[in-house]
Amino acid sequence: MVTEHRAVAALRVFLVVLFGVLVVFQTLSLPGQFAYMAQESPEDAYLRWPATIVAVFWVLCVQVVIVATWKLLSLVKSDRIFTEASLKWVDAIVWAIVAAWVVLVAVFLWVGFNADDPGLPLLLFLLTVGVSVLGLLMVVMRALLRQATTLRTDMEAVI
């Protein structure tokens, strides 16, 4: 139990740091980077705002996962992880991954049909497969959580 509480505390510290870094990226770094790229490559300047919107959206999806993870950690700490309340936070994670995946597939298809070099489409394909695996893993984990919640509820009814 002591190790679990230390791990939860350490994870919360890293989640706060990660969330803070993502806010900086979302508000300063990404818009600034795409503005600089548009300035340096005027022929690609039309991509500035679509690229900024997509990148900021992906960061927002990661932030949703961080907040949901924080809430799940709160449920772990209070020994309420095997309740219906935890399922809505896992659902939030799944839907954030699905939203990011849909936009990633759209970007992959757009880049794939417009690219001269196979490097970026291959990288986007790799990311698409990785996010697909992550999303499907979360669906399986949600099913396991649902089963464990049902079993715990049944056990509490027996006791």
C-alpha positions in Angstrom: 0.0 0.0 0.0 2.8 2.4 0.8 4.4 1.8 -2.6 1.1 2.4 -4.3 0.5 5.7 -2.6 4.1 6.8 -3.5 3.6 5.8 -7.1 0.3 7.7 -7.3 1.9 10.8 -5.8 4.9 10.6 -8.2 2.6 10.1 -11.1 0.5 13.1 -10.1 3.7 15.3 -10.0 4.6 14.2 -13.5 1.1 14.7 -14.8 1.1 18.3 -13.5 4.5 18.9 -15.2 3.3 17.3 -18.4 0.1 19.3 -18.4 2.0 22.5 -17.9 4.5 21.8 -20.7 1.6 21.0 -23.0 -0.1 24.3 -22.2 3.1 26.1 -23.1 3.2 24.1 -26.4 -0.4 24.8 -27.1 -0.3 28.5 -26.5 3.2 29.6 -27.4 5.4 27.0 -29.1 3.1 25.4 -31.7 1.6 28.7 -33.0 5.0 30.3 -33.0 6.6 27.4 -34.8 4.0 27.3 -37.6 4.2 31.1 -38.0 7.9 30.8 -38.4 7.5 28.0 -40.9 5.0 30.1 -42.9 7.5 33.0 -42.9 10.4 30.9 -44.0 8.5 29.0 -46.7 5.9 31.4 -48.2 4.8 28.7 -50.6 3.5 26.6 -47.7 2.1 29.5 -45.7 -1.5 28.4 -46.4 -0.8 25.4 -44.1 -0.1 27.6 -41.1 -3.5 27.7 -39.6 -4.7 24.2 -40.4 -1.4 22.8 -39.0 -1.8 25.0 -35.9 -5.4 23.9 -35.3 -4.6 20.2 -35.8 -1.5 20.3 -33.5 -3.4 22.2 -30.8 -6.3 19.8 -31.1 -3.9 16.8 -30.6 -2.4 18.5 -27.5 -6.0 19.0 -26.2 -6.7 15.3 -26.6 -3.6 14.5 -24.6 -4.7 17.0 -21.9 -8.1 15.2 -21.7 -6.3 11.9 -21.1 -4.2 13.6 -18.4 -7.2 15.0 -16.6 -9.0 11.6 -16.8 -6.0 9.8 -15.5 -5.8 12.3 -12.6 -9.4 11.5 -11.8 -8.8 7.7 -12.0 -5.8 8.2 -9.6 -8.2 9.8 -7.2 -10.5 6.8 -7.4 -7.5 4.5 -6.9 -6.4 6.5 -3.8 -9.9 6.3 -2.3 -10.2 2.6 -3.2 -13.2 3.3 -5.5 -11.6 2.4 -8.8 -14.0 -0.6 -9.3 -17.1 1.6 -9.4 -19.3 2.9 -12.2 -17.6 6.4 -11.6 -14.4 5.1 -13.1 -15.9 4.0 -16.3 -16.8 7.5 -17.4 -13.2 8.6 -17.0 -12.0 5.6 -19.0 -14.6 6.5 -21.6 -13.2 10.1 -21.8 -9.8 8.6 -22.5 -11.2 6.3 -25.2 -13.1 9.2 -26.9 -10.0 11.5 -26.8 -8.0 8.8 -28.4 -10.7 8.2 -31.0 -10.9 11.9 -31.8 -7.2 12.2 -32.2 -7.1 9.1 -34.3 -9.8 10.4 -36.7 -7.9 13.6 -37.2 -4.6 11.7 -37.6 -6.1 9.5 -40.3 -7.4 12.5 -42.1 -3.9 14.2 -42.0 -2.3 10.9 -43.1 -4.6 10.6 -46.1 -4.2 14.2 -47.1 -0.4 14.1 -46.7 -0.3 10.6 -48.4 -2.1 11.9 -51.5 -0.1 15.1 -51.7 3.4 14.0 -50.7 6.4 13.8 -53.0 8.6 11.9 -50.5 7.4 8.7 -48.7 9.1 9.7 -45.4 6.3 11.7 -43.9 3.4 9.4 -45.0 5.3 6.4 -43.5 5.8 8.3 -40.2 2.1 9.2 -40.1 1.3 5.6 -40.9 3.4 4.5 -38.0 1.7 7.0 -35.7 -1.7 5.9 -36.9 -0.9 2.3 -36.1 0.5 3.3 -32.7 -2.6 5.3 -31.8 -4.8 2.5 -33.1 -3.1 0.0 -30.8 -3.4 2.5 -27.9 -7.1 3.0 -28.5 -7.8 -0.7 -28.9 -5.8 -1.4 -25.7 -7.9 1.1 -23.8 -11.1 -0.5 -25.1 -9.9 -3.9 -23.8 -8.8 -2.3 -20.5 -12.3 -0.7 -20.2 -13.9 -4.1 -20.7 -11.6 -5.6 -18.0 -12.5 -2.7 -15.6 -16.2 -3.3 -16.4 -15.8 -7.0 -15.5 -13.9 -6.3 -12.3 -16.5 -3.7 -11.3 -19.3 -6.2 -11.9 -17.4 -8.9 -9.9 -16.8 -6.5 -7.0 -20.4 -5.4 -6.9 -21.5 -9.0 -6.9 -19.0 -9.9 -4.1 -20.2 -7.0 -2.0 -23.8 -8.1 -2.5 -22.9 -11.6 -1.2 -20.9 -10.3 1.8 
